[in-house]
């Protein structure tokens, strides 16, 4: 029998490095990106508690949400989206270009020190105003085994707008040259991202439809009716609260006309003046409760008689996962994402849609009344996105390439940066 050498014994005794995952969430508007990434991190850590996960986020309200053990949040200076591809610092007195350089420097330093096995970018392929380009260069220089993945929600905007924007900004070249995986948090039969957004063959080959990202424990997304609540109420929520005041005020009116209590979750990002307006409206009605933030919104949805919400990705996934009758007032500006999603979900019988406009309260009341007696839909959503995403991200040994499709040679970051807005 051959005895192991000293080198072999050392190799056997050496601990295996825990997998490291870095999540990027630009968070320039609303809560959707932050909440989705927190949900992903929580599920990953539940699947593999030994993981080391860092979430870089620009959200100014990240502290509102519970952080699972094992997750570290690295805060980026916050910016606010003020127009199409236009941003400004959340706190005045700073130049946006300086803020962008600071955000990039934080992430480059993190890549050098952390050397993640996987970098998962949420939604924005190049980051806010191209802030990820230098990060990708740092990955290439300091952590070449890192797999780079892009996570996209089911719908970004109407196809013509996305194709034009991605063509002008060189995003198709970036997808081909940087990303090992492109993961759609949706289903091809709901919205065919590869076809609608004209992904070329080399990129489309890396496209994976994971299913929708819903809270752990969600089932088939069929919208099957939950048990009637003992204390019926209408729940109205507008995501982060950056807009949606008109919808929330109309929901109060609808609840009053239906003779049902109304709980309003305005969102932690709502402006003080808008929140005071909702409070004043609530004082004029009996049975209306208004808060900025609800720590267990998913449970509140499950216990409600009906939900009035906008058409955001997280809000609709959560509402459908609990089966509560839901009426959607989708946003149509600055992009058509919510309108497209709401119409598709309505065609599957999962929600009802009421467009914004005159007499919104009256139209909401009628839609809620109809929704609570409507039969359960027959075309469910695939809500197993967390499981499939975790399997993809955890594939391969720590510190080693997982053998993803070989990337094409994309443009140098300096050249691509010329095509992105300053």
Number of C-alpha atoms within 10 A of each C-alpha: 3 4 7 10 9 9 9 11 11 11 11 11 9 9 8 11 12 15 20 20 24 26 23 25 26 24 26 21 21 24 22 17 22 24 16 19 22 21 18 22 28 22 19 23 18 14 14 14 13 14 19 20 23 21 21 24 24 23 23 21 16 17 9 11 14 9 15 14 12 15 17 15 16 15 15 22 16 21 22 18 16 12 9 8 12 13 19 19 19 16 11 8 7 11 11 18 15 11 18 24 13 15 22 21 17 16 23 21 13 18 21 15 11 17 21 27 26 26 24 24 24 22 18 18 23 25 18 23 18 22 23 25 22 20 23 22 17 19 22 13 11 16 21 17 18 24 24 21 23 22 22 19 22 23 23 19 18 16 17 11 14 16 17 11 14 17 13 12 18 19 20 18 18 22 26 23 18 25 24 25 25 22 24 27 26 26 20 16 9 16 16 16 23 18 12 14 19 16 17 14 11 15 23 17 14 19 18 20 22 24 24 23 28 29 22 16 10 16 17 16 23 21 25 19 18 14 12 12 11 9 10 14 22 26 27 28 26 27 25 21 23 17 19 23 19 16 26 28 19 22 29 32 23 25 26 19 13 15 12 18 20 28 24 26 22 27 22 21 20 20 15 10 9 17 20 12 13 21 17 11 15 20 12 9 15 14 16 21 17 19 14 15 19 17 10 9 16 16 13 18 26 24 21 25 24 24 29 30 25 27 26 23 24 20 22 23 20 22 28 29 27 27 22 26 30 29 29 30 26 25 21 14 9 10 14 17 22 24 23 20 22 26 18 15 22 17 14 17 18 29 24 23 22 18 15 19 11 8 10 19 23 16 18 27 22 14 19 26 15 13 20 17 10 13 12 17 18 12 15 19 23 22 27 22 22 23 17 17 22 18 13 16 20 19 12 15 13 18 20 14 15 19 11 13 13 13 16 16 11 16 15 13 17 11 10 18 20 12 14 19 11 14
